[in-house]
């Protein structure tokens, strides 16, 4: 089982001067779900090399068992430091792709041509695609073979408008993910409470709402893979 994980290379929160990147829990929790299941994991990002981590995700209150495991895992940290360039990875080398979130993807992965190539290619090859929190933004410009928005008519989730408001970034982000998914015809679903775990599957497409959904979204992806083995 070979899984590709794609991280952001974007490190600036608009023009605020604040740093962003990927959210550590949203990478670490799925990484160990996959690793503990025996998967071979490959990491990639648009620029390659060490992707930026959102410093807020390294604050004490944001740390989890999985993030602490990652910080103590020299092999995993070395792997993260040398991500492949997204343009150099191919669908045929993997069984599935997973996009961790953080605010960074809103800027660099939304319209990234290689991200779109991979998403469309995985689904065309009947291989699952998963994304969590802000990372479902990668689906916005993807299209079906007929040219329709990929999310049109599909059940999807992602960071909710109310969650963005709660973290005080509604006026900073380039788009509100909930609104953007709905505007493309996505059948947006969410948890009844902000920041509660929630994930949804529509065929080969798996999405999770927020950081708390990271591990459960990864496990749902493994369920899809198990069905196809």
C-alpha positions as CSV (number, residue, x, y, z in Angstrom):
1,X,0.0,0.0,0.0
2,X,1.6,3.2,-1.2
3,X,0.1,6.6,-0.1
4,X,1.1,10.0,-1.3
5,X,0.7,12.9,1.2
6,X,0.8,16.4,-0.3
7,X,1.6,19.4,1.8
8,X,1.6,23.2,1.2
9,X,4.7,25.2,0.4
10,X,3.0,28.5,1.3
11,X,4.2,30.2,4.5
12,X,2.5,33.7,4.7
13,X,-1.0,34.5,6.0
14,X,-2.0,37.0,3.3
15,X,-0.5,40.4,3.9
16,X,-0.8,40.2,7.7
17,X,2.9,39.4,8.2
18,X,1.9,36.3,10.2
19,X,3.3,32.9,9.3
20,X,1.3,29.9,8.2
21,X,1.8,26.6,6.5
22,X,0.5,23.1,7.2
23,X,-1.1,22.2,10.5
24,X,1.1,19.8,12.3
25,X,-1.6,17.6,13.8
26,X,-3.3,17.3,10.3
27,X,0.0,15.8,9.0
28,X,1.2,13.8,12.0
29,X,-2.1,12.0,12.9
30,X,-2.7,10.7,9.3
31,X,0.9,9.9,8.9
32,X,0.9,7.5,11.8
33,X,-2.5,6.1,10.9
34,X,-0.9,5.1,7.6
35,X,2.4,4.1,8.9
36,X,0.9,1.9,11.6
37,X,-1.2,0.2,9.0
38,X,2.0,-0.7,7.1
39,X,1.7,1.8,4.3
40,X,4.7,3.1,2.4
41,X,4.4,6.9,2.6
42,X,5.8,9.5,0.1
43,X,5.7,13.2,0.9
44,X,5.4,15.9,-1.7
45,X,4.9,19.7,-1.9
46,X,4.8,22.3,-4.7
47,X,8.3,23.5,-4.0
48,X,9.8,20.3,-2.6
49,X,12.1,20.3,0.4
50,X,10.9,21.2,3.9
51,X,7.4,22.6,3.9
52,X,6.5,25.3,6.3
53,X,4.6,24.3,9.5
54,X,2.2,26.8,11.0
55,X,3.8,27.9,14.3
56,X,0.5,28.0,16.0
57,X,0.2,24.3,15.5
58,X,3.3,23.8,17.5
59,X,2.0,25.7,20.5
60,X,1.5,23.7,23.7
61,X,-2.3,23.8,23.5
62,X,-2.2,22.4,19.9
63,X,0.1,19.4,20.6
64,X,-1.3,15.9,20.6
65,X,0.1,12.4,21.2
66,X,0.8,12.2,17.4
67,X,2.6,15.5,17.1
68,X,4.8,14.6,20.1
69,X,5.5,11.2,18.4
70,X,6.5,13.0,15.3
71,X,8.8,15.4,17.1
72,X,10.6,12.4,18.6
73,X,10.7,10.5,15.3
74,X,14.0,11.4,13.6
75,X,13.2,9.3,10.5
76,X,9.9,11.0,10.0
77,X,11.4,14.5,10.5
78,X,14.1,13.7,7.9
79,X,11.5,12.5,5.5
80,X,9.5,15.8,5.9
81,X,12.7,17.8,5.3
82,X,13.0,16.3,1.8
83,X,9.6,16.3,0.3
84,X,9.4,15.6,-3.5
85,X,8.4,18.3,-5.9
86,X,4.7,17.9,-6.7
87,X,5.5,18.2,-10.4
88,X,7.6,15.1,-10.2
89,X,5.1,12.6,-8.7
90,X,2.8,10.4,-10.8
91,X,-0.5,8.8,-10.0
92,X,0.7,5.4,-11.2
93,X,3.1,5.1,-8.3
94,X,0.5,5.3,-5.6
95,X,-2.7,3.7,-4.3
96,X,-4.1,6.9,-2.8
97,X,-3.4,10.5,-2.1
98,X,-4.0,12.5,1.2
99,X,-3.9,16.3,1.6
100,X,-3.3,17.6,5.1
101,X,-4.6,21.1,5.8
102,X,-3.5,24.2,7.5
103,X,-4.2,27.7,6.0
104,X,-1.3,27.4,3.5
105,X,-3.2,25.3,0.9
106,X,-5.8,28.1,0.5
107,X,-3.1,30.1,-1.3
108,X,-0.9,27.6,-3.2
109,X,-2.8,24.4,-3.7
110,X,-6.2,25.7,-4.7
111,X,-5.2,26.3,-8.3
112,X,-2.0,24.3,-8.4
113,X,-2.0,22.5,-11.8
114,X,-0.1,19.5,-10.5
115,X,-2.5,19.1,-7.6
116,X,-5.4,19.2,-10.0
117,X,-3.6,16.7,-12.3
118,X,-3.1,14.3,-9.5
119,X,-6.7,14.6,-8.1
120,X,-8.2,14.1,-11.5
121,X,-5.8,11.3,-12.3
122,X,-6.3,9.4,-9.1
123,X,-10.1,9.4,-9.5
124,X,-9.8,8.5,-13.2
125,X,-7.7,5.5,-12.2
126,X,-10.3,4.6,-9.5
127,X,-7.9,5.4,-6.7
128,X,-9.1,7.4,-3.6
129,X,-8.5,11.0,-2.8
130,X,-8.7,12.4,0.7
131,X,-8.3,15.9,2.2
132,X,-8.8,17.4,5.6
133,X,-9.7,20.8,7.1
134,X,-8.6,23.5,4.7
135,X,-7.1,21.0,2.2
136,X,-10.4,20.3,0.4
137,X,-9.7,23.6,-1.3
138,X,-7.6,21.5,-3.7
139,X,-10.8,20.1,-5.1
140,X,-12.2,23.5,-6.1
141,X,-10.7,23.7,-9.6
142,X,-10.6,20.0,-10.3
143,X,-13.0,18.8,-13.0
144,X,-14.8,15.7,-14.1
145,X,-14.1,14.2,-17.5
146,X,-17.2,16.0,-18.7
147,X,-15.8,19.4,-17.5
148,X,-18.1,19.8,-14.5
149,X,-16.8,20.8,-11.1
150,X,-15.5,17.7,-9.4
151,X,-17.4,18.4,-6.2
152,X,-20.7,19.1,-7.9
153,X,-23.4,16.9,-6.4
154,X,-20.8,15.2,-4.1
155,X,-20.9,15.0,-0.3
156,X,-17.9,17.1,0.9
157,X,-16.8,18.8,4.1
158,X,-14.0,21.1,5.2
159,X,-13.3,23.9,7.6
160,X,-16.6,25.6,8.3
161,X,-17.4,29.3,8.1
162,X,-18.2,29.4,11.8
163,X,-14.8,27.8,12.6
164,X,-13.0,30.3,10.4
165,X,-14.9,33.1,12.3
166,X,-13.9,31.5,15.6
167,X,-10.2,31.6,14.8
168,X,-10.5,35.3,13.6
169,X,-9.4,34.7,10.0
170,X,-12.6,35.2,8.0
171,X,-11.4,38.5,6.6
172,X,-7.8,37.2,6.0
173,X,-8.3,34.0,4.0
174,X,-8.6,34.3,0.2
175,X,-11.9,32.4,0.4
176,X,-14.2,30.7,2.9
177,X,-13.9,27.0,2.2
178,X,-17.5,26.2,3.1
179,X,-18.8,28.8,0.8
180,X,-16.4,27.9,-2.0
181,X,-17.4,24.2,-1.9
182,X,-21.0,25.1,-2.0
183,X,-20.5,27.5,-4.9
184,X,-19.1,24.6,-7.0
185,X,-22.2,22.6,-6.3
186,X,-20.7,20.5,-3.4
187,X,-23.2,19.0,-1.0
188,X,-21.5,20.4,2.1
189,X,-22.0,18.6,5.4
190,X,-20.5,19.3,8.8
191,X,-20.6,18.4,12.5
192,X,-23.3,20.0,14.7
193,X,-20.5,21.5,16.9
194,X,-17.5,23.5,15.7
195,X,-14.2,21.7,16.0
196,X,-15.8,18.3,16.5
197,X,-14.6,15.3,14.5
198,X,-16.5,14.9,11.2
199,X,-15.6,13.1,8.0
200,X,-17.6,12.1,5.0
201,X,-17.1,9.8,2.0
202,X,-18.6,10.1,-1.5
203,X,-17.4,7.2,-3.5
204,X,-13.6,7.5,-3.8
205,X,-13.6,11.1,-2.3
206,X,-13.0,11.4,1.4
207,X,-13.0,14.7,3.3
208,X,-12.6,15.8,6.9
209,X,-13.8,19.0,8.5
210,X,-11.1,20.2,10.9
211,X,-8.0,19.2,12.8
212,X,-9.9,16.9,15.1
213,X,-11.0,15.0,12.0
214,X,-7.5,14.2,10.8
215,X,-7.0,10.7,12.1
216,X,-10.6,9.6,11.4
217,X,-10.4,10.9,7.9
218,X,-7.2,8.9,7.4
219,X,-8.9,5.8,8.8
220,X,-11.8,6.3,6.4
221,X,-9.3,6.4,3.5
222,X,-7.9,3.1,4.6
223,X,-11.4,1.6,4.7
224,X,-11.8,2.7,1.0
225,X,-8.5,1.1,0.1
226,X,-9.4,-2.1,2.0
227,X,-12.6,-2.4,-0.1
228,X,-10.5,-2.3,-3.2
229,X,-7.9,-4.8,-2.2
